[in-house]
Amino acid sequence: MKKIEYLVGNNKFKSISRHPYNNLICEFICELSKILINHPRCSEYPDIKTLAFWCRKKNIDILKSNFNSAQLRIGLGLVFHITPSNVPTNFAYSLLFGLLTGNSNIIKVPSKKFEQIDIICDSIKKAIKKKKYAQLKDNITIVRYSDCVEFTDKISSLCDARLIWGGDKSIKEIRKSQLNPRSRDIAFSDRFSLCVIDAKSILKLNQYGQDRIIEKFYNDTYLV
C-alpha cells in the first residue's frame, strides 16, 4: 500500500456514535475557535479567520437551537469524507458537521499541501491534548494520500457512510470502492455558480456600500 500520511489520529479506526450537538463536541469546537484565532499565522489566511469565526460559541449555539428535535437521534457511526482539492478549508467544515451530527470521522484532505490544512490540523491536535477532550481523539482521523485505491477500498468497506465531494468524475471513480451493504453514500455532484447583479441597486449605493459589495464578491470568488 502506498504511503498514508496521518495528519491527525492513526490507523486504529473506531465507529463511535453520539447524540447530535453533544455538549462536549460543542465545547471542543468552541475551543478550536479560540486556538485558531490565536494562531500566530491566522491573520495571513482570511479563510482560517472565517473558519474560526464560524466555530465560535454563539454560532454553534444557534445551529444547536435550530436543530432541536423531539425525536431521539444518534450519529451513523464512522463517516469517510473525501474532500475537494480546490478549497483548502472545506475538509474542516466537513469534519465539524460530522462531529456535530454525532459521528466518528475519517477525513481525506487534498494531496496538494495547503498551509491552511497544516494550521488547522495543528490546532485540532492542540485542542485534543487537553484532558477534557482526550476522549474525542477516536472521533477524528485526518489523512493525506494520492492514488491509493487499496486504502479507499479498505475505509469504504469499514465505514457507515461516505461523503464524496469533488464532482461527477470523482464520484464515479470513488464508487468503484464498494461500501458494505448497510452503508450509504452522500455525494456532491457537479455544481455551477451563477451571479445576478442589479446594476440600478448598486448605483444607488454610496462609495462605502459599493466598496463593501466589491469586497464581498471578491472574497467569495477568490476563496471558493
N, C-alpha and C positions, 0 to 999 in steps of 0.2 A: 504494500500500500504506500502511496506517495505521502510526503510529509504533511502532517496535520499540525498546524500551529495553534496552540491553546492560549488565547489572549486572556480569558477568564475561565476558571474551572479546570476540569480534567476529563478523562475518558470514563469516569465512573458515573454514568448517566442514571438518574432516578426519576421515576414518574411520581410526583407528589402533587396532590390536588388540595387547594384551599378554597375557602369561600371568597367570592369576588370582593374586592376592596377590603380585604383583611387589614386590620389596623396596623399590624407590623409591616406589611408591604407598603402601605401608605406612608408610614413614618420613614421607612427606608428611602422611598423616592424623594421625600422632602429633604432628607439628609443628603442625598445625592445632589439635589439642587444647590445646597449650601457649599458643598465641596467643589462643584463645577464653577460656581460664580466666584469662588475664592482662588481658583486655579490661576497660577501666575501667567498662563498663556490664554486665558479665557477671552480677554479683550481683543486678541488677534483674530478671533473667529466669530462673526456675528451669528452663525448657525448654532454654535455652542451656547452663546448667551441666550438665544431664543429657546433652546432646549432647557437650560437652567431655569428660565422664567416659566416655562410650561410645567416644570416639575414642582414649582413652589406649592406650599400647603394650601393656599387659597384656591388654586386651580384644581388640585386633587380633591379637595372638599366639594367643589362644585360638581365635578364628574361623579363623585360618590353619591351626592344627593340626587342627581339626575338619574342614577342607576337604580335607586331604591326600589325594591320589589317585594311583594308579599310572598312570592314563590321561593322555595328552597333551591338555591343554585350552588353549583360547585364546579371547579375547573375541569377541563377534559383530562388533564394529566400532563404528558410530555408532548410539547409542541416544537416542531422543527421549522425554523424560519429561514428561508432562502431569500436574502435581501438584495436589492438592486445595486448596481455598481455606479450609478450616476449621482446619488445623493449621499454624502458621507455620513449624515446623522440619521438616516432612515432606520438603520438597524436598531438604534437606541429607542425610537418610538415603538417599533415593532416589539422589542423586548419589554418595554414598560407596560404596554397594553396586555402582553402575555402574562406579566406578573399581576397586574390589576384584576385580570379575569380569573386568577387563581391557578395558574399553570406553572409547571416547570418548563424551562426553555433552553433549546439549543439554537444558537444564532450563527448562521454562516454570513460573515461580513465579506465585502468585496475583496478580491485578491489584490487589487490595487491598494497601495498603502497610503491612506489619508492620515494626516496628522490628527485630525479630529477624532478618528477611531482610537488612536493611542491615548489621547487625553481622556476620553470618556471611559475607556476600559480601565485606565489607571485610577480614575475617580471611583468607579464601581468597586474595584478591589480595595481601595482605601475605606470605603463605607462598610464593606463586608467584614473587614478586620475588626470592627467594633464588636465587642462581645454581644451586644444586644441583637445584632443582625447576623451573627455567625451561622445560625440555622438556615439562612437563606442561600448559603453558598451552593446547596444542592439544587437550587431552582434556576441557577444561571450558569450556562456554559456558552462561551463565545469562541468561535473557531474561524481560522482563515485557511483556505486551501483552494487549489485550482485543478480542474481536470482529474478529480479523483472519484470516479464513478463508484468504486468499491465502498468508500465512506458514505456517499449519498445513499447507496443501496442499504448499507448497514443501519443508518439512522432512520431511513424511511421504514424499514421493517420493524423498528422498535417503537416509533412514535405513535401517539394517539391522534395527532393531527399535523398537517403540513401546510405552512403558509408560504405561498410562492409569489414573489414579486418579480418584475422584470419583463413582462410582456409575453405574447403568444409563443415566440420561439423558445424562450427559456422554459415556459410551462410544458411544452411538448417534450423537450429534452429531459426535464426532471421527472416527468411522469413515466419515463421508461423504468425508473426505480420504483418497484411496486410497494404499496402500503400493505399492512396487514388488514384482514377483512373488516375489522371494526373501526379502522381509522378513517379520517376524512381529509379532503383537500379543500383549502380556501385559496383561490388563485386570483391575482390581479392581472387581467389581460391587457392588451394594447389600449392605451388611452390617448386622447388628443386634447390639447389645450386650446381654448378659444377666449379671445378678449374682445368685448364690445365697448367702444368708447363713445360717450355722449359729448360731442365737442361743445355744444352750447352750454352744458353744465360746467364743463371745465373752464370755459372762457368767462363764466360768471364769478369764478373764484379769484381771490386776491393772490398776490405773488406767493405768500406763505402757503396758501391752500394748494396752489399748483405745484409748488416745490415738494410738498408732502405726498401728493399723488404720484409724482415722478419718482420720488424716493421709494415708495412702497412698490410701485410697478417694477422698478429696477431690482429691488431686493428679492421679490418673488421670482423674477426671471433668472436672476444670477444664481440664487441659492438652490433653486429646484429645476 
